[in-house]
Amino acid sequence: MNDLSHQWGQDLVSGPTGDLASVRGLTRSQQRIIRRLLTAPGTYLWHPSYGAGLGAYIGQTADIETIQAIILMQLTEETSVVQNPAPTITVNAISNGLFVSIQYIDADSNGQSTPLAFNITG
């Protein structure tokens, strides 16, 4: 299955034929995970439980265990993330933000472990 290619915080891009670019596979999975983790809960009218709202933790004392639990809960909703074994999530406080590292198995990867790491800064 394909999705429109959309990196968080950027505009949609055009594909090689002038239409909107699409993604599938691992890139699709990673774009969907980042979108889910950065979207504030309650902002999708028809899906009020969608989103972890990780940006809300910027500037606060980092409760690492709570943030990891929220990430894990949201990852259980992503069809591209294999649930057994559970993803490994590491969260570290950095200057003016968080560093998130996730190790998971993508459903389309034939059991290969997939890394995903990103910063959230204010």
C-alpha positions as CSV (number, residue, x, y, z in Angstrom):
1,M,0.0,0.0,0.0
2,N,1.2,3.5,-0.8
3,D,0.7,6.8,1.1
4,L,1.5,10.3,0.1
5,S,5.1,11.1,0.9
6,H,5.0,13.6,3.8
7,Q,7.9,14.3,6.1
8,W,6.8,16.0,9.4
9,G,7.1,19.7,9.2
10,Q,7.5,19.9,5.4
11,D,5.3,20.3,2.4
12,L,4.1,17.6,0.2
13,V,6.5,17.0,-2.8
14,S,5.9,16.2,-6.4
15,G,6.9,12.9,-7.8
16,P,8.9,12.2,-11.0
17,T,5.8,12.6,-13.2
18,G,4.6,15.9,-11.7
19,D,1.9,14.3,-9.4
20,L,2.3,14.0,-5.7
21,A,5.1,11.7,-4.5
22,S,4.1,8.5,-2.8
23,V,5.9,6.2,-0.4
24,R,5.6,2.6,0.6
25,G,7.4,0.0,2.7
26,L,9.8,1.1,5.3
27,T,9.7,4.8,4.4
28,R,5.9,4.8,4.7
29,S,6.1,3.0,8.1
30,Q,8.6,5.5,9.5
31,Q,6.7,8.6,8.2
32,R,3.5,7.2,9.8
33,I,5.3,6.5,13.2
34,I,6.8,10.0,13.4
35,R,3.5,11.6,12.4
36,R,1.7,9.6,15.1
37,L,4.2,10.5,17.8
38,L,4.3,14.2,17.1
39,T,0.6,14.7,16.5
40,A,-1.2,16.2,19.6
41,P,-3.9,13.9,20.9
42,G,-7.4,15.1,20.1
43,T,-6.5,17.0,17.0
44,Y,-7.9,14.5,14.6
45,L,-11.7,14.9,15.0
46,W,-12.6,11.3,14.1
47,H,-9.7,9.7,15.9
48,P,-9.4,11.4,19.3
49,S,-6.9,8.9,20.7
50,Y,-4.5,9.3,17.7
51,G,-1.2,10.9,18.6
52,A,1.3,11.0,21.4
53,G,1.9,14.7,21.4
54,L,5.6,14.4,22.2
55,G,6.2,18.1,21.4
56,A,4.3,18.9,24.6
57,Y,7.1,17.5,26.7
58,I,9.6,20.1,25.4
59,G,10.6,22.4,28.3
60,Q,9.3,20.1,31.0
61,T,11.2,17.9,33.3
62,A,11.4,14.7,31.3
63,D,9.5,11.8,32.8
64,I,11.3,9.2,30.6
65,E,9.2,6.2,31.7
66,T,5.9,7.9,31.0
67,I,7.1,9.1,27.6
68,Q,8.3,5.6,26.7
69,A,5.0,4.1,27.8
70,I,3.1,6.7,25.6
71,I,5.2,5.9,22.6
72,L,4.8,2.1,23.1
73,M,1.0,2.6,23.4
74,Q,0.9,4.5,20.1
75,L,3.1,2.0,18.4
76,T,0.6,-0.8,19.2
77,E,-1.8,1.1,16.9
78,E,0.5,1.1,13.9
79,T,-0.2,-1.8,11.6
80,S,3.4,-1.7,10.2
81,V,4.9,-2.3,13.7
82,V,5.1,-6.0,14.7
83,Q,4.0,-6.3,18.3
84,N,5.9,-9.5,19.3
85,P,8.7,-8.9,20.1
86,A,7.7,-5.5,21.4
87,P,9.6,-2.4,20.1
88,T,12.5,-1.2,22.1
89,I,12.2,2.5,23.0
90,T,14.9,4.8,24.3
91,V,14.2,8.4,25.3
92,N,16.9,10.8,26.4
93,A,16.6,14.4,27.5
94,I,18.8,16.7,25.3
95,S,19.3,20.4,25.3
96,N,15.9,22.0,24.7
97,G,14.2,18.7,23.7
98,L,14.2,14.9,23.5
99,F,16.1,12.3,21.6
100,V,13.9,9.3,20.7
101,S,15.3,6.0,19.4
102,I,13.0,3.1,18.5
103,Q,14.1,-0.4,17.4
104,Y,11.1,-2.3,15.9
105,I,10.3,-5.0,13.4
106,D,8.4,-3.6,10.3
107,A,5.6,-5.9,9.2
108,D,6.9,-6.0,5.6
109,S,10.6,-6.6,6.5
110,N,10.6,-10.4,6.9
111,G,11.6,-10.1,10.6
112,Q,14.4,-7.6,10.2
113,S,15.0,-5.2,13.1
114,T,14.5,-1.5,12.0
115,P,16.0,1.5,13.7
116,L,14.2,4.9,13.8
117,A,15.8,7.8,15.7
118,F,14.9,11.5,15.8
119,N,15.1,14.6,17.9
120,I,12.2,16.7,19.1
121,T,13.3,20.3,19.9
122,G,11.6,23.5,20.8
